[in-house]
Amino acid sequence: MASESAAAVEATTTADAPPSAAETVQNMPHNLERKWSFWCDNQSKPKQEGAAWGSSLRKLFTFDTVEEFWSLYDQIFRPSKSVVNADFHLFKAGVEPKWEDPECAGGGKWTVAVNQKANLDTMWLETLMALIGEQFDEADEICGVVASVRQRQDKVSLWTKTAPNEAAQMSIGRKWKEILDVTDKIYYSFHDDAKRERSAKNRYNV
């Protein structure tokens, strides 16, 4: 089923002839393995005094078909067109992109630094397609992905839920690096470390 999801995400077909029964079925919505939600955190806007971290985080849309995904992405979710200091998130439905969420609390993240806006969009889209197409062997371990638009350097981060499970994290990191086609090392940090110190040390790398 996972391979069918991946194929449905990438495949497009056109035909001039009247649709056959098979084509009619093919034109029906392509359901994903699970539901996903897009979130946005626009930190460029001034915050009210005393506002807690994450107060500007908003869940925008939840979807579970390939067609809904492409409609949302084409209309809204291209990070390079966003304002500086905005974060875009795609997380499994029911999981909030916060350290405090039960699915994320014991986890961490792989991070890739992005030097060009065009690369940011490409890496973001390739990761979205890999997630909703269930291309990771450790798919249940993944919480979601974040694209962070910054003045000096953009970043894309892949959040997972069980940071001490090194085997799972290394498998995810290797697969993600392959999907993004990057040659530089990428690094994994624990959320718990980040809570304690601003510059958390990296625990794993591939």
N, C-alpha and C positions, 0 to 999 in steps of 0.2 A: 504493500500500500504506500510505503514511503517513496518508493521509486516512482509510483504513479503521481504522487503529489509533486515531486520534483519536475517530472515531465510536463505536468499540467501548467506549472508556473512558467516554464520556458517556451512551451509550444504555442504557435499560432498557425491557423490554417485559413485559407480562403478558397472559394469555389464559385464559379459563375453558374453552374448547373443548378436546377432545383434541388433542395436538400433531400438526401435519401434518409431512410430511417436511422442509419448509423450516424449520419451527419447531424440529424436532429438531436440524437443523444449527446453527440460531441459538443453541440452548442448549448447544452444545459449547463448551469453553473457547476464549476469544478470545486467540490468541497475539500477543505484542508483537513489535515489530521486533527487539528485543534484550533481553538479560537485565539486570536491575538488582538492586542490593543495598542493603538498609537497614543503617545503622550507628548506633551510639550512643556518645557520649563523656560520661560522667557525671563532670564535674570537681568536683562538690559533695562527693564523698567524699575524705577525707584520703589523700594519696599517701604511699607509702613513701619514706623518705629516699633521695635519689639517683635516684628513678624518672625515666626519660626522658619528654620530652613525647610524648603519644600513647599512653602505657602503659595508659591507661584506655579507649582506643578499642576497641570490639568490633563485629565484623560479626555481625548478628543473623539476617537472612534474605535469600535470593536468590530472585527470582521471574521468571517470563516470561509470565504470563497476566494478563488484566484481573481475573479472579475472584480470583486470589491477591493481587493488589494491594489490592483493596477489603477483603478479609478481614483483611489485615495492618494496613491503615490504620485500620479501624474498631475493631480490638481494642487497638492499641498506639500508633500514631504520630500523636498529637495534641500538638504542642509545648506548648500552653497549659496542659495538665494535668501537665506535667513539673516537676521540681524546678529551682530556679534554678542556673545554671552548667552546664546540660546542653546538649549539641549533638546534634541529629538530622541524619543524612546520608542522602541517596539518591544513589548513584553507580553508574555503569555497572559491571556485573560485571567483575571483574578489575582495577579501579582503586581504590586505597586513597585515602581522603580525607586525604592528607598531601602537603605540599610536596615531599617526597622521591620520591614516586611518579613514574616516568618520564613518565606521561601528564600530570601536574600540574606538573612541575618548571619548565617554561618558560612557565607560564601565569599567570593572575591571576583576579580575581573582580569581578563586579558586586555591589554591596551596597545593600540597601534597609533603612532604619531603620524599626522598627515601634513605634508608640506605644500600641497597645491589644492585649490578648491575643486578642480575637476576630479582629482583623485579622491577627495572626500565623498563626492556623489557616487563615484564608482564603487568604492569600498563599502559604503552604506548600502547601496542597492544589492551588491553581490552578497552581503551578509543577510539582508532581509530575505532574499530569494533562497539562500541556504537554510535559513531558519524555518520559513513556512513550507519549504519543500522537504523538510526532515532529512537533510543531508548529513547530519552529525550522528555518529554511532551512539554518542552519549547525549542524545537529544533531551532526555528527561532531566538531565543535570543542568541544562541551560535555562536561565531566567529570561534573558532578553539582551538587547543591544542598545547602546547610547551613542549618538553622534553629537559631539560637543564643538560648537562653533566659537572660536576664540580669535582675538586680534593677532597674537603672535604665532600660535600653532594649533590647528584643529586636532581632534582626537576621535577615535572610534574605540569603544570599549564593549567587550562581550562579557556579560555578567553570568556567573554560575553559582550554584547553591551550596556545594560542599567543598569548601576550600582545602581542607586537609586531605581529601582524596586525590593524591598526586597523580595516580595513574589516569583517572578520569580527566583531570585538568590538562595533563600533557597530551592526551589523545585529542581533546578539543582544540588545544593550542596548535598542534600540528595540522589538524584538518583546516582550521581557520586560516592559518598561514598559507596553506595550499590554495584555498579558495580565493584569497586576496592576491596571490601571486607576488608576495613580498619576499625579499632576500635578507633584509635586516632582521636581527633578533626582535622578538616581541616578548613582553614581560607580563607576569601575573602577580598581583598583589592581593592580600587578604583585606576584607572590609574591616575586620577587627583592628588590624594594624593602622589603617587609615583613620579610624576613630580616635586612636591614642596619639598619633603624631601626624602633622600635616604632610610631611614627606615620607610616606610609608615605604619601607624597603620592599624590593621585589623578591618573591619567594621562588618562582619558577621562571624559566625562559626556554624558548625554542628558536 
